[in-house]
Amino acid sequence: MGRAVVILVTVGTQLPFDRLVSAVDAIAPTLNVPIIAQIGRGSYRPANMEWRTFVDPIAFEELFQTCSLAVSHAGIGTIVTAQRLLKPLIVLPRLASLEEHRNDHQLSTVRALEARKGLYVANGSEDLARLMAETLDPPSERAEVPERERLRTKLSDFLDQEYSSWQKRAGGPSQGAR
């Protein structure tokens, strides 16, 4: 993969995130790459990149499909979309201490997911600038998700137990349906 052809920046739809938007805007002139940003209700207006307050879901999906790098808050919806579309994603978590969110659940999210291929965590504007200047690998075609296999196994075990219990209550498999 070469350098990004288009970078998509998104802050999500719920809260403003001027720290991310202003950091990317400051970095933009050094990249020589088009950047399109969905900036939400923030008060900062970028000078060095194309921006829109909101993007309708269909247009957003199209932008995400055509970008070669996404930069975002650490919202799970954006993370899942980047994984699904095999796009490298840089996340800058919102911080409660800066009143960017009501708690630090985005820090918990990145701690839980940061080992995934294709997901890159920036802990500030310096990390963000460094990562945006690098060529980043996308997620794997089939990202390994050990949690999914554990969930699948637990769910299967539970259903087997429930079915066995139901069979006993119904008087065995031959007497279940009358």
ChimeraX commands (.cxc) that place a marker at each C-alpha (Angstrom):
marker #1 position 0.00,0.00,0.00 radius 0.5
marker #1 position 1.36,3.43,-0.91 radius 0.5
marker #1 position 0.64,6.74,0.74 radius 0.5
marker #1 position -2.94,7.68,1.35 radius 0.5
marker #1 position -4.88,8.89,-1.68 radius 0.5
marker #1 position -7.61,10.46,0.45 radius 0.5
marker #1 position -7.79,10.70,4.21 radius 0.5
marker #1 position -11.20,10.66,5.86 radius 0.5
marker #1 position -11.54,12.29,9.28 radius 0.5
marker #1 position -14.67,11.74,11.36 radius 0.5
marker #1 position -15.68,12.84,14.84 radius 0.5
marker #1 position -18.91,10.84,14.86 radius 0.5
marker #1 position -22.39,12.28,15.15 radius 0.5
marker #1 position -22.90,12.79,18.88 radius 0.5
marker #1 position -20.28,15.20,20.23 radius 0.5
marker #1 position -17.86,17.81,18.90 radius 0.5
marker #1 position -14.15,16.94,18.93 radius 0.5
marker #1 position -12.26,20.12,18.13 radius 0.5
marker #1 position -8.96,18.72,19.47 radius 0.5
marker #1 position -8.93,16.08,16.71 radius 0.5
marker #1 position -10.14,18.43,13.97 radius 0.5
marker #1 position -7.63,21.20,14.82 radius 0.5
marker #1 position -4.76,18.70,15.13 radius 0.5
marker #1 position -5.47,17.21,11.69 radius 0.5
marker #1 position -5.92,20.68,10.23 radius 0.5
marker #1 position -2.46,21.66,11.54 radius 0.5
marker #1 position -0.93,18.47,10.10 radius 0.5
marker #1 position -2.71,18.68,6.73 radius 0.5
marker #1 position -0.25,21.04,4.95 radius 0.5
marker #1 position 2.63,18.65,5.66 radius 0.5
marker #1 position 0.94,15.64,4.03 radius 0.5
marker #1 position 0.23,16.77,0.46 radius 0.5
marker #1 position -2.83,14.49,0.46 radius 0.5
marker #1 position -6.50,15.49,0.16 radius 0.5
marker #1 position -8.35,15.29,3.48 radius 0.5
marker #1 position -12.11,15.26,3.90 radius 0.5
marker #1 position -13.41,15.81,7.42 radius 0.5
marker #1 position -16.79,15.33,9.04 radius 0.5
marker #1 position -16.43,17.77,11.96 radius 0.5
marker #1 position -19.80,17.64,13.72 radius 0.5
marker #1 position -20.98,20.48,15.94 radius 0.5
marker #1 position -17.55,21.72,16.97 radius 0.5
marker #1 position -16.62,25.38,16.92 radius 0.5
marker #1 position -13.29,24.91,15.11 radius 0.5
marker #1 position -13.46,25.46,11.34 radius 0.5
marker #1 position -10.58,23.91,9.35 radius 0.5
marker #1 position -8.54,26.03,6.97 radius 0.5
marker #1 position -6.37,23.31,5.41 radius 0.5
marker #1 position -8.82,20.56,4.49 radius 0.5
marker #1 position -12.25,20.05,3.00 radius 0.5
marker #1 position -14.89,19.69,5.69 radius 0.5
marker #1 position -18.57,19.11,6.28 radius 0.5
marker #1 position -20.49,19.40,9.51 radius 0.5
marker #1 position -22.39,16.18,8.87 radius 0.5
marker #1 position -22.44,13.56,6.14 radius 0.5
marker #1 position -25.52,11.45,5.48 radius 0.5
marker #1 position -25.00,7.70,6.10 radius 0.5
marker #1 position -24.94,6.67,2.43 radius 0.5
marker #1 position -22.40,9.36,1.47 radius 0.5
marker #1 position -20.35,8.52,4.58 radius 0.5
marker #1 position -20.20,4.85,3.56 radius 0.5
marker #1 position -19.06,5.89,0.08 radius 0.5
marker #1 position -16.37,8.19,1.53 radius 0.5
marker #1 position -15.18,5.42,3.81 radius 0.5
marker #1 position -15.04,2.95,0.92 radius 0.5
marker #1 position -12.92,5.31,-1.19 radius 0.5
marker #1 position -10.52,6.58,1.47 radius 0.5
marker #1 position -7.18,4.93,1.99 radius 0.5
marker #1 position -6.84,6.06,5.62 radius 0.5
marker #1 position -9.38,7.04,8.25 radius 0.5
marker #1 position -8.74,9.17,11.34 radius 0.5
marker #1 position -11.33,9.27,14.08 radius 0.5
marker #1 position -12.38,9.42,17.69 radius 0.5
marker #1 position -12.36,5.95,19.27 radius 0.5
marker #1 position -16.02,5.27,18.57 radius 0.5
marker #1 position -16.85,1.61,18.15 radius 0.5
marker #1 position -19.01,2.25,15.07 radius 0.5
marker #1 position -16.08,3.79,13.19 radius 0.5
marker #1 position -13.72,1.04,14.36 radius 0.5
marker #1 position -16.11,-1.66,13.13 radius 0.5
marker #1 position -16.61,0.13,9.80 radius 0.5
marker #1 position -12.85,0.42,9.24 radius 0.5
marker #1 position -12.39,-3.28,10.03 radius 0.5
marker #1 position -15.28,-4.27,7.75 radius 0.5
marker #1 position -13.99,-2.14,4.85 radius 0.5
marker #1 position -10.34,-3.11,5.50 radius 0.5
marker #1 position -9.20,0.49,6.01 radius 0.5
marker #1 position -6.34,1.46,8.32 radius 0.5
marker #1 position -7.70,3.60,11.13 radius 0.5
marker #1 position -5.96,6.02,13.46 radius 0.5
marker #1 position -7.97,6.78,16.59 radius 0.5
marker #1 position -7.51,9.62,19.04 radius 0.5
marker #1 position -9.63,8.80,22.11 radius 0.5
marker #1 position -11.82,11.51,23.58 radius 0.5
marker #1 position -10.85,12.34,27.17 radius 0.5
marker #1 position -13.21,13.05,30.05 radius 0.5
marker #1 position -10.53,15.21,31.68 radius 0.5
marker #1 position -10.80,17.58,28.70 radius 0.5
marker #1 position -14.61,17.43,28.83 radius 0.5
marker #1 position -14.71,15.70,25.43 radius 0.5
marker #1 position -16.93,12.95,26.84 radius 0.5
marker #1 position -18.71,12.09,30.07 radius 0.5
marker #1 position -16.21,9.29,30.92 radius 0.5
marker #1 position -13.10,7.60,29.55 radius 0.5
marker #1 position -14.76,4.63,27.88 radius 0.5
marker #1 position -12.88,5.42,24.66 radius 0.5
marker #1 position -9.60,4.77,26.49 radius 0.5
marker #1 position -11.01,1.41,27.57 radius 0.5
marker #1 position -12.04,0.70,23.99 radius 0.5
marker #1 position -8.55,1.33,22.59 radius 0.5
marker #1 position -6.90,-0.69,25.35 radius 0.5
marker #1 position -9.14,-3.63,24.48 radius 0.5
marker #1 position -8.66,-3.34,20.70 radius 0.5
marker #1 position -5.25,-1.74,20.10 radius 0.5
marker #1 position -3.57,-5.05,19.23 radius 0.5
marker #1 position -5.77,-5.46,16.16 radius 0.5
marker #1 position -3.99,-5.14,12.86 radius 0.5
marker #1 position -5.02,-1.96,11.07 radius 0.5
marker #1 position -5.94,-0.02,14.24 radius 0.5
marker #1 position -3.48,2.65,15.38 radius 0.5
marker #1 position -3.83,4.66,18.57 radius 0.5
marker #1 position -2.64,8.27,18.80 radius 0.5
marker #1 position -2.24,9.56,22.34 radius 0.5
marker #1 position -1.86,13.18,21.24 radius 0.5
marker #1 position -1.15,15.42,18.28 radius 0.5
marker #1 position 2.50,14.31,17.98 radius 0.5
marker #1 position 1.46,10.65,17.69 radius 0.5
marker #1 position -1.23,11.68,15.25 radius 0.5
marker #1 position 1.24,13.57,13.02 radius 0.5
marker #1 position 3.71,10.67,13.06 radius 0.5
marker #1 position 1.07,8.06,12.24 radius 0.5
marker #1 position -0.55,10.15,9.50 radius 0.5
marker #1 position 2.85,10.52,7.79 radius 0.5
marker #1 position 3.49,6.75,7.82 radius 0.5
marker #1 position 2.26,4.09,5.44 radius 0.5
marker #1 position -0.07,2.04,7.62 radius 0.5
marker #1 position -1.18,-1.54,7.06 radius 0.5
marker #1 position -4.91,-2.19,6.76 radius 0.5
marker #1 position -6.74,-4.78,8.86 radius 0.5
marker #1 position -6.40,-8.43,7.85 radius 0.5
marker #1 position -8.99,-9.88,5.52 radius 0.5
marker #1 position -10.32,-12.00,8.40 radius 0.5
marker #1 position -9.24,-10.26,11.56 radius 0.5
marker #1 position -8.55,-12.77,14.29 radius 0.5
marker #1 position -11.02,-12.19,17.06 radius 0.5
marker #1 position -10.47,-14.63,19.95 radius 0.5
marker #1 position -13.37,-13.03,21.84 radius 0.5
marker #1 position -15.71,-14.09,19.04 radius 0.5
marker #1 position -14.66,-17.75,19.32 radius 0.5
marker #1 position -15.02,-17.66,23.12 radius 0.5
marker #1 position -18.49,-16.14,22.77 radius 0.5
marker #1 position -19.43,-18.70,20.12 radius 0.5
marker #1 position -18.29,-21.56,22.40 radius 0.5
marker #1 position -20.08,-20.20,25.47 radius 0.5
marker #1 position -23.27,-19.60,23.50 radius 0.5
marker #1 position -23.14,-23.09,21.99 radius 0.5
marker #1 position -22.57,-24.64,25.44 radius 0.5
marker #1 position -25.46,-22.64,26.89 radius 0.5
marker #1 position -27.82,-23.65,24.09 radius 0.5
marker #1 position -26.80,-27.31,24.44 radius 0.5
marker #1 position -27.52,-27.15,28.19 radius 0.5
marker #1 position -30.87,-25.45,27.63 radius 0.5
marker #1 position -31.86,-27.97,24.98 radius 0.5
marker #1 position -30.89,-30.90,27.22 radius 0.5
marker #1 position -32.83,-29.37,30.08 radius 0.5
marker #1 position -35.86,-28.81,27.82 radius 0.5
marker #1 position -35.67,-32.43,26.60 radius 0.5
marker #1 position -35.68,-33.72,30.19 radius 0.5
marker #1 position -38.67,-31.56,31.08 radius 0.5
marker #1 position -40.50,-32.65,27.92 radius 0.5
marker #1 position -39.86,-36.32,28.67 radius 0.5
marker #1 position -37.05,-36.95,26.19 radius 0.5
marker #1 position -36.58,-36.34,22.46 radius 0.5
marker #1 position -39.34,-38.71,21.34 radius 0.5
marker #1 position -42.02,-37.10,23.51 radius 0.5
marker #1 position -41.13,-33.41,22.92 radius 0.5
marker #1 position -43.76,-32.57,20.32 radius 0.5
marker #1 position -47.26,-34.01,20.68 radius 0.5
marker link #1:1,2 radius 0.2
marker link #1:2,3 radius 0.2
marker link #1:3,4 radius 0.2
marker link #1:4,5 radius 0.2
marker link #1:5,6 radius 0.2
marker link #1:6,7 radius 0.2
marker link #1:7,8 radius 0.2
marker link #1:8,9 radius 0.2
marker link #1:9,10 radius 0.2
marker link #1:10,11 radius 0.2
marker link #1:11,12 radius 0.2
marker link #1:12,13 radius 0.2
marker link #1:13,14 radius 0.2
marker link #1:14,15 radius 0.2
marker link #1:15,16 radius 0.2
marker link #1:16,17 radius 0.2
marker link #1:17,18 radius 0.2
marker link #1:18,19 radius 0.2
marker link #1:19,20 radius 0.2
marker link #1:20,21 radius 0.2
marker link #1:21,22 radius 0.2
marker link #1:22,23 radius 0.2
marker link #1:23,24 radius 0.2
marker link #1:24,25 radius 0.2
marker link #1:25,26 radius 0.2
marker link #1:26,27 radius 0.2
marker link #1:27,28 radius 0.2
marker link #1:28,29 radius 0.2
marker link #1:29,30 radius 0.2
marker link #1:30,31 radius 0.2
marker link #1:31,32 radius 0.2
marker link #1:32,33 radius 0.2
marker link #1:33,34 radius 0.2
marker link #1:34,35 radius 0.2
marker link #1:35,36 radius 0.2
marker link #1:36,37 radius 0.2
marker link #1:37,38 radius 0.2
marker link #1:38,39 radius 0.2
marker link #1:39,40 radius 0.2
marker link #1:40,41 radius 0.2
marker link #1:41,42 radius 0.2
marker link #1:42,43 radius 0.2
marker link #1:43,44 radius 0.2
marker link #1:44,45 radius 0.2
marker link #1:45,46 radius 0.2
marker link #1:46,47 radius 0.2
marker link #1:47,48 radius 0.2
marker link #1:48,49 radius 0.2
marker link #1:49,50 radius 0.2
marker link #1:50,51 radius 0.2
marker link #1:51,52 radius 0.2
marker link #1:52,53 radius 0.2
marker link #1:53,54 radius 0.2
marker link #1:54,55 radius 0.2
marker link #1:55,56 radius 0.2
marker link #1:56,57 radius 0.2
marker link #1:57,58 radius 0.2
marker link #1:58,59 radius 0.2
marker link #1:59,60 radius 0.2
marker link #1:60,61 radius 0.2
marker link #1:61,62 radius 0.2
marker link #1:62,63 radius 0.2
marker link #1:63,64 radius 0.2
marker link #1:64,65 radius 0.2
marker link #1:65,66 radius 0.2
marker link #1:66,67 radius 0.2
marker link #1:67,68 radius 0.2
marker link #1:68,69 radius 0.2
marker link #1:69,70 radius 0.2
marker link #1:70,71 radius 0.2
marker link #1:71,72 radius 0.2
marker link #1:72,73 radius 0.2
marker link #1:73,74 radius 0.2
marker link #1:74,75 radius 0.2
marker link #1:75,76 radius 0.2
marker link #1:76,77 radius 0.2
marker link #1:77,78 radius 0.2
marker link #1:78,79 radius 0.2
marker link #1:79,80 radius 0.2
marker link #1:80,81 radius 0.2
marker link #1:81,82 radius 0.2
marker link #1:82,83 radius 0.2
marker link #1:83,84 radius 0.2
marker link #1:84,85 radius 0.2
marker link #1:85,86 radius 0.2
marker link #1:86,87 radius 0.2
marker link #1:87,88 radius 0.2
marker link #1:88,89 radius 0.2
marker link #1:89,90 radius 0.2
marker link #1:90,91 radius 0.2
marker link #1:91,92 radius 0.2
marker link #1:92,93 radius 0.2
marker link #1:93,94 radius 0.2
marker link #1:94,95 radius 0.2
marker link #1:95,96 radius 0.2
marker link #1:96,97 radius 0.2
marker link #1:97,98 radius 0.2
marker link #1:98,99 radius 0.2
marker link #1:99,100 radius 0.2
marker link #1:100,101 radius 0.2
marker link #1:101,102 radius 0.2
marker link #1:102,103 radius 0.2
marker link #1:103,104 radius 0.2
marker link #1:104,105 radius 0.2
marker link #1:105,106 radius 0.2
marker link #1:106,107 radius 0.2
marker link #1:107,108 radius 0.2
marker link #1:108,109 radius 0.2
marker link #1:109,110 radius 0.2
marker link #1:110,111 radius 0.2
marker link #1:111,112 radius 0.2
marker link #1:112,113 radius 0.2
marker link #1:113,114 radius 0.2
marker link #1:114,115 radius 0.2
marker link #1:115,116 radius 0.2
marker link #1:116,117 radius 0.2
marker link #1:117,118 radius 0.2
marker link #1:118,119 radius 0.2
marker link #1:119,120 radius 0.2
marker link #1:120,121 radius 0.2
marker link #1:121,122 radius 0.2
marker link #1:122,123 radius 0.2
marker link #1:123,124 radius 0.2
marker link #1:124,125 radius 0.2
marker link #1:125,126 radius 0.2
marker link #1:126,127 radius 0.2
marker link #1:127,128 radius 0.2
marker link #1:128,129 radius 0.2
marker link #1:129,130 radius 0.2
marker link #1:130,131 radius 0.2
marker link #1:131,132 radius 0.2
marker link #1:132,133 radius 0.2
marker link #1:133,134 radius 0.2
marker link #1:134,135 radius 0.2
marker link #1:135,136 radius 0.2
marker link #1:136,137 radius 0.2
marker link #1:137,138 radius 0.2
marker link #1:138,139 radius 0.2
marker link #1:139,140 radius 0.2
marker link #1:140,141 radius 0.2
marker link #1:141,142 radius 0.2
marker link #1:142,143 radius 0.2
marker link #1:143,144 radius 0.2
marker link #1:144,145 radius 0.2
marker link #1:145,146 radius 0.2
marker link #1:146,147 radius 0.2
marker link #1:147,148 radius 0.2
marker link #1:148,149 radius 0.2
marker link #1:149,150 radius 0.2
marker link #1:150,151 radius 0.2
marker link #1:151,152 radius 0.2
marker link #1:152,153 radius 0.2
marker link #1:153,154 radius 0.2
marker link #1:154,155 radius 0.2
marker link #1:155,156 radius 0.2
marker link #1:156,157 radius 0.2
marker link #1:157,158 radius 0.2
marker link #1:158,159 radius 0.2
marker link #1:159,160 radius 0.2
marker link #1:160,161 radius 0.2
marker link #1:161,162 radius 0.2
marker link #1:162,163 radius 0.2
marker link #1:163,164 radius 0.2
marker link #1:164,165 radius 0.2
marker link #1:165,166 radius 0.2
marker link #1:166,167 radius 0.2
marker link #1:167,168 radius 0.2
marker link #1:168,169 radius 0.2
marker link #1:169,170 radius 0.2
marker link #1:170,171 radius 0.2
marker link #1:171,172 radius 0.2
marker link #1:172,173 radius 0.2
marker link #1:173,174 radius 0.2
marker link #1:174,175 radius 0.2
marker link #1:175,176 radius 0.2
marker link #1:176,177 radius 0.2
marker link #1:177,178 radius 0.2
view
